[in-house]
Amino acid sequence: MRLKKHEREQVRLKYGGHCAYCGVELGPKWHADHLQSVRRGTSHRWEGNAERPQNHNLDNMMPACAPCNLSKSQMPLEAWREFLVGHVNSLNLYHPIYRLAKAYGLIAETAAPVVFYFEKVTNDQH
């Protein structure tokens, strides 16, 4: 099942042409992500059976840049939020160039919570 062209445009404009997660302006290669996954096993295409086909609807679709969509994969939003936070520990443990950049003041860790663009936009409107 694929989105029709006008449905895809609806999803793209949901957050003003920005990625719902990081807020970057979407280019021509953006993805339509399922906020609540349809879970297709290991397949990333619509071929095959979805475990949760009811989640394939426009209300559940989010415009996403490729890096965010690929990182999120089929994770629930809160699991992905924790996954992103965990990467800071991984960078500190396993990436000397990250530690060096931090030592030279090029990177400042804030321990700020992960707040997705769509959450900021929604909160700003209320």
Secondary structure, DSSP 8 states (H G I E B T S, - for coil): ----HHHHHHHHHTTTTB-TTT--B--TT-EEEESS----TT--SSSS--S-GGG-SGGGEEEE-HHHHHHHTT--HHHHHHHHHHHHHHHHHH-HHHHHHHHTTS----------HHHHHHHHT-
